[in-house]
Amino acid sequence: MGIISESSLRVRADEDKLIPTPPLAFGTEESDGSSIFDKLIQDYGALTERAEDMVFQHVCGEIEMELRAHFFRYVCFFSFRRETGPFSFNVSD
């Protein structure tokens, strides 16, 4: 039971512009068993891969931003301690 065997579904699929047409006509003996949705599945697969790449790039950017802020605070803290520590002195005095 499917689009190939049901003539009413086949007619609706042929009329719908959003459903891609299969490489071979419905129900022909030359059909290789592919579905009319193979193109949509392929497009959604590419979309999923792109979305995963975007999420990965976003997470890496967030981590990099937080690490930069952390290292900046670390460097500022230790440079401040060196300037104001017990062994610091002011040359102008």
N, C-alpha and C positions, 0 to 999 in steps of 0.2 A: 504494500500500500504506500503510495507516494505520488509525487508529481507526474512521474512517467506513466503510471498505471491509471491514474484518475484524470479523465479528460477535462472535467470542470476545473481542477487545479492547474492543469497544463495550460488551459486557455487563460486563466487569471495570471499565471506566471508569464505568459507571452505578452499580455497587455501591460503589465507593470514595467515601467521604465527604470525603476530602481534595481530590479533584479537583473543581473547580467545574463546574457544569452549564452548557452553552452556552446562549446566548439562544434558539436554535432547536433543534429536535430533530435528532439525527444523521441525515444522509443526505437531508434534505428538500430540495426544489428551491428553497425560499425562503431557504436558507442563504446568508449573505453572504460566505462564505469565511473567517470568523474561526475561530480555534482554541479548543479548550477551555482552552488554557493562556494565553490572552490576559490573563486576570485575574491569574494568577500572574506573568506577565512584567511586568505593570504594577506589581504589589506589590513585586517584586524591584527594579524600576527606582526606585521611591520609596525603598526600603530603601538602595539604593546611593547615591542622592543624599543621604540623611540621614547615612550613614556618611562620605561625603566631607566634608560640612559639619562633622561632629564632628572629623575629623582636622584640618581647616583651623583650627578653633577651638582645638584642643589645641596645634598648632604655634605659632599666634599667641600663645597664653598662655605657652608656654615661652620664646619670643623676648622677650616683654615682661618676663618675670621676670628673664631674664639681662641685659637692657638696664638694668633698674632697679638691679640689683646692680652692674653696671659703672659706671653714672653715680654711684651712691652712693660707690663706691670712688674715683672720679675727683674728686668734690667734697670728700670727706674728705681725700684726698691733698693737694690744692692749698690747702685751708683750713689744714691742718697746716703746710705749708711756709710759708704766710704768717705764721703765728703763731711759728714757730721759725726763720725765715729770717735772713739776715745783717742785715736792717734792722729787725728786731723788737726791742722793748724792753719792759720790765716797768714799768708805771706805779707800782706799789706800792713799788719800791726807792727 
